[in-house]
Amino acid sequence: MIDHDDARAAADYATLLHRRDAKAKYEEWGFSEATVAELLNKEFFIPAALVDREHAKALTEDYMQRELSAQAFGEIKAFRRK
């Protein structure tokens, strides 16, 4: 049986991997350092949800505009138009 500490360590490691992968993708897309930091801080770890409207967990522009700074939202919106 898995104890609580082991389960927590596994969850922390999974979060670390999601964060690392998301950061790499955001940097690959050319988002500014400030936008990358904001997205990771707010735990936006599914890059496809930000830019791919067909993704199962796609985020609406209204939601992103409410949750993100104008700079971050602007960069994402510009990337979606590419």
C-alpha positions as a printed Julia matrix, in Angstrom:
82×3 Matrix{Float64}:
   0.0    0.0     0.0
   1.27   3.47   -0.88
   1.61   5.81    2.05
   0.63   9.46    1.99
   4.21  10.76    1.67
   4.89   8.54   -1.35
   1.65   9.64   -3.03
   2.5   13.3    -2.38
   6.01  12.86   -3.76
   4.62  11.24   -6.9
   2.13  14.09   -7.36
   4.86  16.7    -6.86
   7.05  14.96   -9.43
   4.2   14.82  -11.95
   3.58  18.54  -11.44
   7.27  19.23  -11.98
   7.2   17.3   -15.27
   4.05  19.07  -16.5
   5.57  22.43  -15.58
   8.86  21.61  -17.36
   7.12  20.41  -20.52
   4.75  23.39  -20.6
   7.65  25.82  -20.11
   9.56  24.26  -23.01
   6.53  24.51  -25.3
   5.8   28.15  -24.36
   9.42  29.08  -25.0
   9.36  27.2   -28.31
   6.33  29.26  -29.32
   8.22  32.46  -28.56
   6.2   33.73  -25.6
   7.97  36.37  -23.52
   9.64  35.45  -20.25
   6.96  37.35  -18.32
   4.15  35.48  -20.08
   5.8   32.11  -19.51
   6.25  32.9   -15.81
   2.62  34.01  -15.5
   1.27  30.91  -17.23
   3.33  28.6   -15.03
   2.47  30.56  -11.89
  -1.23  30.17  -12.63
  -0.69  26.48  -13.44
  -1.63  26.58  -17.12
   0.18  23.32  -17.83
  -1.7   22.2   -20.97
  -0.29  24.32  -23.79
  -2.69  22.92  -26.39
  -5.63  24.17  -24.31
  -4.39  27.73  -24.83
  -3.99  27.69  -28.59
  -5.91  24.76  -30.08
  -9.63  25.44  -30.14
 -10.27  21.79  -31.03
  -8.48  20.47  -27.93
 -10.8   18.73  -25.48
  -9.81  21.13  -22.7
  -9.62  24.25  -24.87
  -9.9   27.51  -22.98
 -12.17  30.24  -24.29
 -10.82  33.69  -25.0
 -13.25  35.14  -22.44
 -11.82  32.9   -19.71
  -8.21  33.66  -20.63
  -8.91  37.39  -20.77
 -10.33  37.26  -17.23
  -7.54  35.09  -15.81
  -4.43  36.46  -17.53
  -2.74  39.82  -17.87
  -3.32  41.85  -21.0
   0.22  41.05  -22.16
  -0.15  37.29  -21.77
  -3.59  37.26  -23.34
  -2.33  39.35  -26.25
   0.56  36.98  -26.94
  -1.71  33.94  -26.86
  -4.3   35.6   -29.08
  -1.61  36.59  -31.6
  -0.24  33.03  -31.58
  -3.73  31.59  -32.16
  -4.02  33.72  -35.31
  -0.86  32.25  -36.86
